[in-house]
Amino acid sequence: MAGRRLAWPLRIKKTVAQNVQRSALPIMNAPGGNSVIHDSIISKGEDTRKIKEAMSVLLEKDWFVDVDEPEIKKTYHFKTYTKVADLHNLIAVRCKSENHHPTMITKYGSLTVHWTTHHPRGLSNKDVRMAQYCDEQAASIGTVKSDDAVKCKPEGST
């Protein structure tokens, strides 16, 4: 138990240091839709200009850049769990043919998709292409606003 108490402040210090480092790279979505994509998060060998242009379009469509990973991510909301599963499965099938796989977090009324390229590390054209595919498929299934998504309720509640 004492070891846990000692570890907790160390985690806080690490998190504070990461937050300071993160703020030095202005690559998160900024108010008003203005975003700066720093070159350091783009995979080596990629056309930086093309990735930045495509990313600016994705950021306007509610994608977010995570500085620590680096990755792009988005959460889609649906009225039914089966629609969540449908999008998950459509993405999974396309991933096999593209040989590029995301991290997906499936919840009762939402699916969060994270894209990144591991080798070379950063964001690549594959990430952009697959993010665009996710948006197309989600639109065809029918997304809803977060407040309208199905929520998990206790038995007997209405």
Helices and strands as residue ranges (DSSP letters): H 2-24, G 31-33, G 39-41, H 48-60, E 64-66, E 71-77, H 81-98, E 103-106, E 110-115, H 125-141, G 146-148
